Amino acid sequence: MPVIRFLIILVAVLITALILSNISLKRTSGDFDVYYDSARHYLNKEPVYVPHGGINEFKYSPLFALCYAPLTLMPKISALYLWSIFKLVCFFGIFLVLYKLKQISFLNFKDLLILIFLFAVIGRYIIADFKLGQANVLLCFLMSMTMYFEINKKYLPAAALLALSLMIKFIPLLFVLYYLLRRRFKLLAYTALMAAVFLIVPSFYTGLSLNLKYLHEWFLLLKSTPPVILYSVKNYSLLSYFSWMLIARHEIVNAFDYIFIKKGLTSAVYLAWVISSFVFFVSFFYDTFFVKDKDTRVVYLDYSCLFVCGLLFNPLAYLNALTFLIIPYFFVLRYLFYGLMNRRAMITAGGFVFLSFLLTILDNRLFFKDTRQFYFMIELKPLMWAIILVYASLWTAKFSIRSKSPSSDM
């Protein structure tokens, strides 16, 4: 047993070294640079929410800017390393949450294999997140903590963490819908209260009028996302996919010429996005309102699917955002390695995971000698389909478990 723990620690050290070796100010344009510069402007009570055509814009709450401001009191490179170390703590904190939930022990050879396979399939996304200095690892940790406290019926800390997550990005809004379906009304009331508090807290620094001005400008900026960002072949959301298929591919010849498209989104794009999102959500969560006391194994899969749907439904889902697949991949791999599904479901779910991994690999120019073939591949958005395959593996696992569970007849 001590040997397994030593190997797991060794893997953690190697991952840390790999991540830190990729930290450089040369790669942080548009993410960490935006955080740093915007927080500095916030500290000086200068304009923060300045439109730049959807690129290099600060789209986070005033509270995030306030909390980030202390980093601007040090040189940018020092701030980047401190921010990266903080995110590393959050990254390993996710596994501490899983340990506290008794989903991993760090003593079993299967756990070691799960961690190795997990980093093999999501390592690319995690490194991209650290390279850019993005906040997705932090948000994933906060959402994992929300899951932990809700499962343990500690609704006040769960609500506080959920509200804090919403101050960073709106992906956790799906948690709100899930809790509404599960009748977690007390948790939702606490969340609304804590969100209001977090929106007001920055007033103690800026004053109420300036804080309200920042909030107004923040919401205006969120509403003004230009279509060109959705046409990007590097955006793997459902909205981006339909934007590409129904508009962008008819307007240009080269996949990377999307920046020259002037045409706006049509009602058909929005309709396809809404319908597909509805179908994905209902197909997985249709039982949630009717089953009061769920099998805990199913609850973990529900949460995993919330992370997946957060990626698919969100208008912007770039490579670094796929960091949110940490939780879904972990539970799929755990259920596979520990045989928590029937044989047929294990083969099916395992096949979906393998295909998802293959699509991740194919999203690379190195595998294509002909540039046209590479462009054709990325136009199909292979990473979006990789996300959908993770969804399919979760669906397979969930309904395999429900078919054997006494609560499945409820």
N, C-alpha and C positions, 0 to 999 in steps of 0.2 A: 504493500500500500504506500509506504513512504516514497518508493521509486516513482509511482504514478504522480504523486504530488510534486516531486522534484521535476518531472518532465513537464508538467503543466506550468510550473513556475518558469522553467526554461523557455517554453513556448511564449509565455507572457513577456519575458525579457526580450526575446527576439522580435516580437511584434512591436514592443516599445521602441527598440533600436531602429527598426525599419521605418516606423512612423516619424520619429524624430529626425532621421537622416533625410527625410523628404521635406522638412520645414525650411522654407526660404521666402524672403520677401519678393523674389522674382515671380512667384506664382499666386500671389494673394490679391491681385487686382480684381476689383468687383465684389470682393467678399470681406476679408479681414480689413483691407484698406478702407472700404466703405464704413465698416463698424468704427474703426479707429478715427477716421476723419469726421464722421458724423457725431460721434460721442464728444470729440473735441469742440465741435461747433455748439453742441448742446451745452457743454460746460461753460462756454462763453455766451450762452443764450442767443446764439445766432441761428439763422434758418437751417433747418435739418432736413426737412422733407421737400427736397428740390427735384423736380422731374428732370430726367435725362433720357427720355425716349425709352424707358423701361430697363435701361442698363445702368449699373453703378448707382442705384437708388437705395436709400435706407427705408425699408418697408417694415420696420419693427416699432414697437410701442415706445413712448417716452420713457417708460420704466426701464426697458432694455438699454436705452441710451444712457440713462442715469447710472445704472449698474455697471455699464462698460466704461464710463468716464474715468474712473481711477487708473485704468490702463494707459490713458493718454498722458498721464503725468510722468511717464517714463519713455525712453527711446522706443521707436517703433519695433525694432528687432527684439528688444527685451520684452515688450508687450506681447509680441507674437509667440515667443517661447513660453511665457507665463500662461497665456491663453491656451496654448497647445497642451501644456502640462495639466492645466485644469480640466481640459477636455479628456485627457488620458485617464484622469481620476474618474470622470463621469463614465467613460467607456468601460473601465473595469468595474465601476459601480453597478453597471447593468448586470454583470454576472454575479455580483454580490446580492442583488435583488433576487436573481434566479436561485441562488444558494439559499437565501432566507425563505424562499417559497418551496424549498426542498425539491427543486427540479434538477439540481446538479450538486454533486458532493465533492468533487475534486479528488476523489479517492478511487474512482472506478476507471478501468481501462476504456470502457465505453464513453465515459465523459471526456477523456483525452481525445478519442477519435472524433467525438462531436465537435470539440473546439477546433481541431485541425481541419475537418471538413467545412466547418462554419467559416473559418477565415479564408479557406480556399475559394469559397463562392462569394464572399462579401468583402474580402480584403481590398479589392480594387476600389470599391465604393468608399470604404473607411479611409484609405490613404488619400483619395481624392478630396474627401471632406477636410482632412487635416492639412493637405497642401493648400487649399483655398482659404483655410481659416474659418470655414463655415460653422454654423451653430447647430447642425443636425444631430451630432452626438449628444450634446447637452439636452436637446429637446427629446431625443429618444430615451435618455436617462430619466428625465422628469416624467415622461409618459409611463415608463416602466414602474417608477415609484408610485404613480397614481394607481396603476394596476395592482401593485402590492397592497396598498392601503385599502383599496375598495374590496379586494378579495378577503381581507382580514376585517372587513366591516368597520374600518376606522375612517369615517366619512369626512370629518373635518380636515385632517391632513391630506386626504385624497383630493378634496375640493380645492384646497390651497395650492397644491401642486398642479392640478388641472388648470386653474385660473392663471397660474404663473406661466404654464406652457402656452396659453393663449396670448400672452404678452409677447411671445417670440414669433409664433406662426399660428395660422388657423387650422392646421392639420388636425389637432386634437378635438376640433368641433364634432368629429364623428363619435368621440367618447360621450359627448353630451347627448347625441341622438340615441346611442346605445343605452345610456343610463335612463333615458326617458322611456325606452321600450321595456327596460327591466324594472321600472317604477322606483328608481332610486331618487325620489323627489327631495328627500332631505339633503342628499349629496348635491343635487342640482341647485337647491336654494343656497347652500353654502358656497357653491361655485360662483353664482351670480353675485353674492355679497363680496367674496374675495376679489373677484374681477373688478368690481366697482372700487374697492379699496386700492387695488394695484393701479388703477387708472388715475386715482386722485393723489396717491403718494408723491409723485414728482412735483406736485404743486408746492410742497414744502421747500423745494429748491428754486423753482422758476417763478412761483407765484401762480395763483389760480388762472388769471387771464391768459398768461403765456402758455400754460399747460393746456388750456382749452383750445388755444390756437394751434398748438402742436397736434392735439388729437384730431382736430378738424382737418388739418393738412395731411395727417397720416391716412385718414379714411379716404380723402380725395385721391391720394397717390395710389392707394390700393385699388381704387375703381378705375384708374386710368391706364391699366396695362395695355400697351399697344399690341395689335395682332401679330406684328412681325416676330415677337418673342414666341408666340404660339406656333408659328410656321417653322420654327427651328427644328432641324432633324435631331438635335441633341436634347430635345424636350420629349420625355417619354410618358406624358400624361394622356388620358383618353381625349381630352379636349384638343390637345396638340395633334393627336393622331387624326381626328376627324377634320381638323383645320387643314392638315396636309392633304388628306385624301380627297376632300371636297373642293379645296381651293388652290392651295400652294402648288401642287404638282402640275396643275393646268396652266400655271402662270410663268413657270421658269423651266430652263433646261438642266442647269446644274443644281444639285441638291443644296449646295452652300450659297446659292444666289437668293435665298429666301429673304435676305435683308433688303432686296430691291422691290419686294412685293408691296404695293400700295393699297390693294383691295382689302376691305374690312371683312369681318366674319359675318356669315349669313345666318338666318334663323334655322336653316337646315343643320348647320354645324352645332348650334346650341341644343337643338332638339335631339340629335343623335347622341350628344354628350349626356344630356339629362336622362334619356331613356336607357342608355347603356349603364350609367351609374346606378339607376334605380334597379335594373335587372340584376346587376352584380350584388347589390346590397340585399335585396329581398331574397335572392337565391340562397344566400348564406344565413341571413338572420331572421327568416320568416317565422321560425319557431320561438324566437326570443320573447315575444310578448305573451305567449301561451304557457311556456314552461317556467314555473316560479323558481324551483330549486334545481339548478342545472348541475350535472356532473362536472366536477372541477376540471377534469380533463377537457371537457367541451368549452368551458369558460376560457381556458388558456388559448384554445384555438380561435374563439371569438375575438379575443384581444389581438391575437396575431393577425386576424383578417382585418381588424380596424387599422393596423399599421399598413397593410397592403392597400386597402381601399383609400387610405389617406394619400398614398402616392398616386393611385390611378385617378382619383376624383379631383385632386388638386390641379389647377391649371398649369402650374410650373413644377416639373419633376425632372431635374437634370441629374447627371451621374452621381454627384455627391449626395443627392437626396435619397438615393437607394440605400443609404446607411440604415434607413428605417426597416430594412429587411432583416436586421439582426434578430429581432424577436421572432418573426415568422419562420425564418430558416432554422433557428434554434429548436423551436418546438416540433417542426416537421422532422428534423434529424433525430431529435430525442425519441419521438414516437416510433420512428423507423428502427433505431438501434435497440430500443427497449421492447419492441414487438407489441406496442399498445394498440395495434390494428389487426384485423384478420389478414390472412396471407394474401388474398386477392387485393385488398386495399393497400397493403405494403408494397406490392409489386407496382401497382398503379401510381401511388404517391411517389415512390422512388423513381419511377420513370419520368414523372413530371419534373422532379427536382433535377434529374440528370439532364433533361432537355433544357431546362432553365439555365443550367450551368453552361451547356454548349452554346446557347444563344449569347450568353455573356462573353464567351471567348470569341465568337464570330464578329462581335462588334469591335473589330480592330482591323485597321488597314493592312497590317502585316500578313494577314491571311489571304489577301487578294492581290494578284499580280496586275490585274486589269482594274484601273480606277473606276471604270463604268460599272463593273460588278460590285465594287465596294459601295458606290453611290446608290445602286439599286438596293443593296442590303440595308443600308442605314435609313433609306426612305421607308422601308417596311417597319422601322423602329423595333429592332430585335429585343431591346431591353424592356420595352413595354410588354412584349409577349412573354419575356422571361418573368416579369412581375405577375402576369396573368397565370402562368404555369404554377407559380408559387401559390396563388389563389386556388387553383385547381387541386393542388396537393393538400391544402388545408381543408378544402371542401370534402375531399375523399376521406381524410382522416376523421373529420367531424362526424360524417354520417356513417362511417364504419363503427365509431364508438357509440353513437346514438342507437344504432340498430341492436347493440348488445346491452344497452343500459335500460334498467327498469323505468327510468324517467322518460324514455323515448315514446312510451304509450300515452303519456299525459297530453 
